[in-house]
Amino acid sequence: MISKEILKDKFRGAILGCFLGDSFGAGFEGMSPDRAISRLGTLSEKYGRTYTDDTDMTLALAESIIESGKVDPEDIARKFSQFCDLTRGYGMGTIQAVLALRRGAPWHEVSRIVFEKGSFGNGAAMRVSPVGVFFHHDFEALRKAAMDQANITHTHPLGQWGAVMQASSVGMALAQDPKRPFKKEEMLIELREILWPGPVEYQKALNQMETIFSQSGKIEAKEVVRRLGNGIEAYRSVPTASYIALTYSPDFQDAIRTSISLGGDTDTIAGMVGAIVGAHVGERCLPVEWMEQLEEGPRGYSFARDLAGRLFETWCEMAKP
Ligand SMILES: [Mg+2]
């Protein structure tokens, strides 16, 4: 049984872990693995680091859960409309969706306005860590909540189930002993069960992870990209993040460096890895020299840290542990 104090630390670890991964990964977006690896030294340079759409939406989602005590797509859409700062590296699809919400379009029509068949990008997964921590005690509720929040922008099953996979990984990480490495094999079995009703792409990715774990465990960046992907599609980035987190946690910096070394959608993959590893190790094990570089301001580091604490207090009230 995890104490309340440790649990609160883990809630903060998940939110700030996403913030860190996103902020440190942002400068590498779109690079090849070779180029990203050649630039990894810049991670040791000290300067103010700013977050992108991944953290921006994560904070808005957390605020909605705190205020409504549940996952209510209508309220989340309102928060997106109110708080999303579209200068923070948003993709065209999400910009159109947020602008439609601001024009007063109903939340359930917005996704189809942008992508007729629904988006299968990783946008619904990149922001889902508040759902992962808030429903870590009930995976059936977690699955539904991850899907409900996805539906605002991502109605394609690949986009929805990517959010389910990422939220599940965060939820499982929260329940794991922060002093020990992940129980990888057990987590794979659980992920397989949770994702069973979803698209076959996720089962294929889990097969790949199982094969890698049964061999060496760690493979080089280009091989990770070939087998699991580094793209903006949910099924080519969410399993990648789970693989990196399961392999490199509890070493937060090693996990983030490895995510960034893949190139591609580095801020989102590193943000998702950061959320999972942060939920595992908690805020107290996040690298201080990296935290010091995170931006402040009205919706910066202190705001995010406080928000994660309030999310925990809300969970205590709602779940009555
Ligand atoms: Mg981003």
Residues whose N, C-alpha, C, O or C-beta is under 5 A from the ligand:
A	BS01	MG	T52 D53 D54 G89 D267 T268
